[in-house]
């Protein structure tokens, strides 16, 4: 069974890629700000691509980083009116300035290969010569091991209701429960093999730098070539 597009349902505004603004406004940071903060100099300026409701962006600002957030959903950005943001798609974005760091979190890099390459080009476009891109990908082992499951974290119950494999791509139907509210999100994730990642970084005039979390192939940095 193949699902060609991301979509979602539930209370409140649903973004074009199926994400619920209400649900994402309830999600707490889950260690991401400290990973990013530890990978950049004190006070480094940070551009976050796909910042959503500011779940990561706000803690980074509180840690002393000048930040700018980009998201295609004005409804998401309305939840962080006190921070500088831009409503725009990531592909082709050009703010006309560079940052010390560009953040592409929330495993957005695991989109289809063509979009992934555009995301990386946007990262590079906004980096100075000594800048660093900080990227979070889905652990490659997930694609082989993920199955329908359920877990609860901070009062949020995540139910992976359906998992379908379409070649290397994995399509998921997830339900998110908070109290008596339920949101459903159908999405696809594409694995990235090592050689493919290296080629895509190279095409964007980037080079792989290092992994950020010990014994995990999730967070990494890349730098201008």
CORQUILIN-V717182 format. One record per pair of residues at least 24 apart in sequence whose C-alpha atoms are under 10 Angstrom apart, sorted by the first residue. I is the first residue (numbers start at 0). J is the second residue. Records with the same first field share a line. If there is no record, write none. Layout:
# CORQUILIN-V717182
I = J + J
This chain:
# CORQUILIN-V717182
0 = 162 + 163 + 164 + 165 + 170
1 = 163 + 164 + 165 + 166 + 168 + 169 + 170 + 187
2 = 163 + 164 + 165 + 169 + 170 + 171 + 172 + 185 + 186 + 187
3 = 170 + 185 + 186 + 187
4 = 170 + 185 + 186 + 187
5 = 170 + 171 + 172 + 184 + 185 + 186 + 187
6 = 172 + 183 + 184 + 185 + 186
7 = 172 + 173 + 174 + 182 + 183 + 184 + 185 + 186
8 = 174 + 181 + 182 + 183 + 184 + 185
9 = 174 + 175 + 180 + 181 + 182 + 183 + 184
10 = 180 + 181 + 182 + 183
11 = 74 + 182
12 = 72 + 74 + 75
13 = 72 + 74 + 75 + 182 + 184
14 = 51 + 71 + 72 + 73 + 74 + 75
15 = 71 + 72
16 = 71 + 72 + 184 + 185 + 186
17 = 182 + 183 + 184 + 185 + 186
18 = 51 + 72 + 75 + 182 + 183 + 184 + 185 + 186
19 = 51 + 74 + 75 + 175 + 182 + 183 + 184
20 = 51 + 52 + 72 + 73 + 74 + 75 + 76 + 77 + 78
21 = 52 + 74 + 75 + 78 + 182
22 = 52 + 155 + 175 + 176 + 177 + 180 + 181 + 182
23 = 51 + 52 + 53 + 54 + 75
24 = 51 + 52 + 53 + 54 + 75 + 78 + 79
25 = 52 + 54 + 153 + 155 + 177
26 = 52 + 53 + 54 + 152 + 153 + 154 + 155
27 = 53 + 54 + 55 + 152 + 153
28 = 53 + 54 + 55 + 56 + 57 + 58
29 = 54 + 55
30 = 55
31 = 55 + 56 + 58 + 59 + 104 + 105 + 135 + 218
32 = 56 + 57 + 58 + 59 + 60 + 61 + 62
33 = 58 + 59 + 62
34 = 133 + 211 + 212 + 218 + 219
35 = 59 + 100 + 101 + 102 + 104 + 132 + 133 + 134 + 211 + 218 + 219 + 220
36 = 62 + 63 + 64
37 = 211
38 = 100 + 131 + 132 + 133 + 211 + 219 + 220
39 = 64 + 99 + 100 + 130 + 131 + 132 + 133
40 = 64 + 99 + 100
42 = 66 + 99
43 = 98 + 99 + 100 + 130
44 = 97 + 98 + 99 + 100 + 101 + 130
45 = 97 + 98 + 99 + 100 + 101 + 102 + 125 + 126 + 130 + 131 + 132 + 133
46 = 84 + 97 + 98 + 99 + 100 + 101 + 102 + 103 + 122 + 125 + 126 + 132
47 = 84 + 100 + 101 + 102 + 103 + 104 + 122 + 132 + 133
48 = 85 + 87 + 88 + 89 + 90 + 92 + 101 + 102 + 103 + 104 + 105 + 107 + 118 + 121 + 122
49 = 75 + 76 + 86 + 87 + 88 + 89 + 102 + 103 + 104 + 105 + 107
50 = 75 + 76 + 79 + 84 + 85 + 102 + 103 + 104 + 105
51 = 75 + 76 + 77 + 78 + 79 + 105
52 = 76 + 77 + 78 + 79 + 80
53 = 77 + 78 + 79 + 80 + 82 + 84
54 = 78 + 79
55 = 102 + 104 + 105
56 = 82 + 102
57 = 81 + 82
65 = 98 + 99
66 = 98 + 100 + 101
67 = 98 + 101
68 = 101 + 102
88 = 118
89 = 114 + 117 + 118 + 119 + 120 + 121 + 122
90 = 114 + 115 + 116 + 117 + 118 + 119 + 120 + 121 + 122
91 = 117 + 118 + 120 + 121 + 124
92 = 117 + 118 + 120 + 121 + 122 + 124 + 125
93 = 121 + 122 + 124 + 125
94 = 121 + 124 + 125
95 = 124 + 125
96 = 124 + 125 + 126 + 127
97 = 122 + 123 + 124 + 125 + 126 + 127 + 128 + 130
98 = 122 + 123 + 124 + 125 + 126 + 127 + 128 + 129 + 130 + 131 + 132
99 = 125 + 126 + 127 + 128 + 129 + 130 + 131 + 132
100 = 125 + 126 + 127 + 129 + 130 + 131 + 132 + 133 + 220 + 221 + 222
101 = 125 + 126 + 130 + 131 + 132 + 133 + 134 + 220 + 221
102 = 131 + 132 + 133 + 134 + 135 + 220
103 = 132 + 133 + 134 + 135 + 136 + 218
104 = 133 + 134 + 135 + 136 + 218
105 = 134 + 135 + 136 + 137
106 = 134 + 135 + 136 + 137 + 138 + 188 + 217 + 218
107 = 134 + 135 + 136 + 137 + 188 + 189
108 = 134 + 135 + 136 + 137 + 188 + 189 + 190 + 191 + 196
109 = 135 + 136 + 137 + 138 + 168 + 187 + 188 + 189 + 190 + 191
110 = 136 + 168 + 186 + 187 + 188 + 189 + 190 + 191
111 = 168 + 187 + 188 + 189 + 190 + 191
112 = 189 + 190 + 191 + 195 + 196 + 199
113 = 199
115 = 189 + 191 + 196 + 199 + 200
116 = 196 + 198 + 199 + 200 + 201 + 202 + 203
117 = 199 + 202 + 203
118 = 203
119 = 199 + 200 + 201 + 202 + 203 + 204 + 205 + 221
120 = 199 + 200 + 201 + 202 + 203 + 204 + 205
121 = 203
122 = 203 + 205 + 221 + 222 + 223
123 = 200 + 203 + 204 + 205 + 221 + 222 + 223 + 224
124 = 203 + 204 + 223
126 = 222 + 223
127 = 222 + 223
128 = 222 + 223 + 224
129 = 222 + 223 + 224
130 = 221 + 222 + 223
131 = 205 + 208 + 220 + 221 + 222 + 223
132 = 205 + 206 + 207 + 208 + 219 + 220 + 221 + 222 + 223
133 = 208 + 209 + 210 + 211 + 218 + 219 + 220 + 221 + 222
134 = 210 + 211 + 217 + 218 + 219 + 220 + 221
135 = 210 + 211 + 216 + 217 + 218 + 219 + 220
136 = 190 + 191 + 216 + 217 + 218 + 219
137 = 188 + 189 + 190 + 191 + 215 + 216 + 217 + 218
138 = 190 + 191 + 215 + 216 + 217 + 218
139 = 189 + 190 + 191 + 192 + 193 + 215 + 216 + 217
140 = 190 + 215 + 216
141 = 169 + 190
142 = 167 + 168 + 169 + 170 + 188 + 189 + 190
143 = 167 + 169 + 190
145 = 169 + 171
146 = 171
147 = 171 + 172 + 173
148 = 173
149 = 173 + 174 + 175
151 = 175 + 176 + 177
153 = 177
154 = 178
156 = 181
157 = 181 + 182 + 183
158 = 183
159 = 183 + 184 + 185
160 = 185
161 = 185
162 = 187
163 = 187
164 = 188
165 = 189
167 = 191
200 = 224
